[in-house]
Amino acid sequence: MTRTHVHHMPFGAQVEPDGVAFRLWAPSAREVSLHVEGLRAHPMARDENGYWHDHVPGVTAGARYRFEVDGLTVPDPASRFQPDGVHGPSAVVDPAGYPWQDGAWRGRPWHEAVVYELHVGTYTADGTFRALIAHLPELAALGVTAIELMPVADFPGARGWGYDGVLPFAPHSRYGSPDDIKALIDAAHGHRLMVFLDVVYNHFGPEGNYLHAYAPEFFNPAHHTPWGAAINFDGPHNAAVREFFIHNALYWLTEYHFDGLRLDAVHAVRDDSAVHVLDELAQRARAQCAGRHVHLVLENDANQARFLGAAPGGYDAQWSDDWHHGAHVLLTGEMHGYYADYADWPLAHLGRCLAQGFAWQGEQSPFRNAPRGEPSAHLPPTRFVAFLQNHDQIGNRALGERLSTLAEPRALRALATVLVLAPHIPMLFMGEEWGAREPFLFFCDLGPQLRDAVRDGRRREFAAFPAFADPAARARIPDPTAASTFAASRLDHGARAAPEGRDWLAFYAGLLALRARVITPLLASADGGAGDFELPEPAVLRVRWKLAHGRVLTALLATPGSTAVLPRPPGTLLRCTGALCEQAGTVQPEPWSAAFWLTDGT
């Protein structure tokens, strides 16, 4: 079935039967004119809400245009496409021109999610949306049900992570056109794969954002973030700013048919309004996407459980950094930076995450020297996205090392088993499934006025780490602005076919098949009372979850130093990664092993 998806917005360029309507919000501007290539400049009229507007007959899709605001020529902040980058002219796009083939697709329920995070530019040699399509069958065969794209909103230069985007409605031109990303999503749906998008609503990047110059009302100097003045969600003129970002979310979900969004670092979304912008965004997304499975996920360092839930304004889940940090300390022994909060007893912190959601639920965080988090034990485990690796936890390391180069293989397999078979939503980072060993480094392509500051700032950032206290050691940190740093982060898909790669692939595929067959069906109606945990001895963790139909899932994780002989958990043994000595109703797991049992519900 062929259909089209068009999201109508109160700003930007809207194709109409007899031409194109243009609208720009610049409430304090004195004069605005529209420049369409090949036509004379058009003066624009202002309405009472600060929107400047004009309708130009005869203009069609593909036309290039800019706005001139009080003498400053700028691209459209709501541009649907920037063929020549963030400093060039915007291009008119007719979203009705793409013939969607996924008419029967309504998405998949959240409890079926197995997320696979990837960076478009480094996942393939071409680094494009179209190149990704060829890899969809292997991801579906692996057992993944959702791919999550790191931000694709247009950012400066040819390469970057995407978190310094400045034109949030335009897919990055080096990755492909709007039709190219639609083709990727269309093809993914044909493989029953959901597609999520990482979006950034807490700041704009440092290069290519002209809003400061002609629409300072976009920012509220009363709030500050690590990137400067906060986005204005609660100050004077905030209504238009809220609409800009809420429409951005609706645009990706409707016009591009994304199945969900991951909202980056929402602890930096400052809003003291009676209705928080995050709540309003979720409510409107649910209303507009009624009849589809659409999922909204947060990254929130503040561990605010109040945003998670089934209410109309609730979010499906939050990335569980606590889960990762506890597991990472166990696997590597690293205790610097934010890992210091988990260094005292990482197994206990991991246990609390597995059973209750957050490790920090209002207690004083030594690293932050402040209370952190809210109670979360009332939330089901599916409210938390768990992971051993992601773009941040690899790429924010000085050398971008993956766990495949840092952890003992049997330890990594034990924790991966817990990741996949526990009733949380598991997430893999690209290449993790075949034990990829190339780094994922921080890289960017900012202009010459920012390159030195970024390079030097990154090296200064690591000066406090013991391994990089020496200037010579810091000099070995790859230059994030160099093209070679980007190239070093590109995945080597050939490693999939090597013996080690095939072994890891079989391991993950087996776990994911077991999850889909046995665990996932028991999560659809599981709610409340997430679980309980105990440490029968300091090196062993036992967790129990009550799932649907009276089933009880029990996990044991044994770490180095374990000598425990424990009562055998009830039920059928689903999987064990190491030797498990069973005798007279007892079990003794070998160190660095994980085992799961499931009762039959009788």
Buried (B, 14 or more C-beta within 10 A) or exposed (E): EEEEBBBEBBBBBBBEEEBBBBBBBBBEBEEBBBBBEEEEEBEBEBEEEBBBBBBBEEBEBEBBBBBBBEEEEBBBBBBBBBEEBBBBBBBBBBBEEBEBBBEEBBBBBBBBBBBBBBBBBBBBEBBBBBBBBEBBEBBBEBBBBBBBBBBBBBBBBBBBBBBBBBBBBBBBBBBBBBBBBBBBBBBBBBBEBBBBBBBBBBBBBBBBBBBEEBBBBBBBEEBEBEBEBBBBBBBEBBEBBBBBBBBBBBBBBBBBBBBBBBBBBBBBBBBEEEEBBBBBBBBBBBEBBEEBBBBBBBBBBBBBBEBBBEEEBBBBBBBBBBBBBBBBBBBBEBEEEEBBBBBEEBBBBBBBBBBBBBBBBBEEBEBEEEEBBBBBBBBBBBBBBBBBBBBBBBBBBBBBBBBBEBBEBEBBBBBBBBBBBBBBBBBBBBBBBBBBBBBBBBBBBBEEEBBEEBBEEBBEBBEEBEEBEEEEBBEEBBBBBBEEBBEBBBBBBEBBEEEBBBEBBEBBBEBBEBBBEBBBBBBBEBBEBBBBBEBBBEBBBBBBBBBBEEBBBBBBBBBEEBEBEBEBBEBEBBBBBBEBEEEEEEBBBBBBBBBBBBBEEE
